Structures are given as C-alpha cells and as structure tokens.
Amino acid sequence: MVLQRSETISIQSSADVVLVRQAVRQFSLGLGFSLIDQTKIVTAASELARNTLDYGGGGTVQLEALEEGLRRGLRLTFEDSGPGIPDIDLALKDGFTTGNGLGMGLSGSKRLVNEFNIVSRVGEGTKVTITKWK
C-alpha cells in the first residue's frame, strides 16, 4: 500500500468539523470517488469528527490518500484523549447514545465505509480508523 498524500486536522470546535468535511470532500474528489461515495465518506467523517469533539473533548483526524494496486482509497483516523468508551459493542448498536443524539453516529459511520476499526481505553481516549475504497 502506498501513501499518496496525508494531512492532519485538529478538531477543537464546530468550525473544525466543517473544515474536516471540506478536506474529506477535496481528498475524495482528488481520488475520483463518485458523488455517492463522496457523500458516504463525508457523512461518516462528519459524524466521527462531531463525536471526537463532543465526547472526546477534541482531538485530531489524519486523512490519508492510499493506493493499493489498481484501487485507491481514503483512510481517516480520528483520535482523542477523552474518557474512552467502556463497552464498544454496546456503543456500536443502533440507537445507543450517551448524549442527546439519535445513537447512529458510530454504527451509521461503520455502514458507510469499507473498513472500520475502533480502539478505546477508559480514561485514555478513543481511536477510530475508517477506510473507503473507490
């Protein structure tokens, strides 16, 4: 796998969530994603950026344009140093929320991408990595 391009964005405010959405849109356009795939990855990124801010107290996202043989993809890695998620399986269930949302953020994001990985340690933070392939 070859890394074509990389960028890290700090997520500390709602304005940063908008910047993440814009950057993901630009990366996905550059990779030649269809409008549907652009919408899927931007939606997943928006949800995860909002979670990073609201539940993780802020953090970062790393955007990576990938090339593997003939396929191209976009990998996004969201990291925070927040309270962590005590029960990942429960957090991935539709309708589960610790806030005022609909509880579709993590589970919905997972459905929109090809690869989804989450690692969380209580008291240390959470790292969510998603990849969408063209």
N, C-alpha and C positions, 0 to 999 in steps of 0.2 A: 504494500500500500504506500502510495506517495502522497505526501502533504503538499498541496499546491499553493495554499495561502492560509494565513492564520491571523486572527485578531481577537484581542481580549477587551471586553467592555465591563466597566464597573456598574453595578446595579445598586444605587443608593436612594433613588427617588422614582416617582411615577414618570418623570421625563426620561429617565434612563430606560424604562420599559419600552417607551416609544422608540428610543434610539436602537434598542435591541431588535425590535420589529423591523425597523428600516434597514438595519445592517443585514439581517437574515434575508430580507427580500432581495437586497442587492447581491448577496452571495448566491442565492438560489437562481436569480436571473443569470448571473455570470456562468453558472454551471449548466444552464439550458433547461432548467426544470419547467414543466408545463405549468399553466396557470393554476390548475388543481393542486399539483404538488407544491407549488409556491405557497398557496393558501394553507395547505396542511402543515407545512413546516413553520410558517409564520404564526399560525394559531397555536401550535404546540409550544413554540418559543415564547409567545406572549404569556401563556398560562404558567410556564415554568419560571419565567422572569418575575411574574407577579408573586408566585409562591416564594421565590428567593427573597423578594423584598418584604412581603407581608409576614411570612412565617419564619424566615431565616434571618431577618433583620438586615438584609442586604448581602451582597456578595459579588460574584463575577460570573460572566459567561465567556467561554472561549469558543470561537467559531473557527472551524477548520474545513477547508475545501479539499476533498480527497479524490484520488484517482486510483482505481484498482483494476488493472487490465483495461477493459473497454468501458467499465462503469465508473460513473462519477457520483460523488455524494457529498453531503454536508453533515458534519458531526458537530453537535453543540454540547458543551459540558458546563453545567450550572453548578456552582459551589458556594456554600455559605458556612458560617461558623455559628449557626443558630442552635436552638435547643435539640435538634435532631428529631427523628421520627421513631417512637418506641415500637410500633408494630407496622412494618412496611406492608405486609399482606392486607391488613385492615385499611391502611391508607390508600391502597390501590383499588379498593372496592368502590364501585359507582355509588355516589350518594354520601360517602364518608367525608366529613369536614370537621375541622377543629375551629373554624371561623364562621363567617356568615355566608359563605359561598354555597354553590349547589353540590359541591363534592365531586366535580367532574374533571378537575384540573389534572391530577396525575393519571387517572385511568383514561381520560379523554386524550391526553397527550400521547399515552402509550399506543392507543389505537391509530393515531395519525402518522406514525413513523414505522420504519422497518426494524430498527433496533432500539431497545430501551433498557437501561441499566440504572439501578438506584442503590446507593450505599449510604447508610446513615448510622451515626453513633450518637446516642443520647448524651447531651451535654457537649458535643463536639461539632456537630453540623451534618450537612447532607450534600451529597454529590450525585447529580442526575446527568447521565450521558445519553443522548439520543442521536440517531443517525437516520437520514432519509437518503435513499439511493435513487438515482434517475434511471 
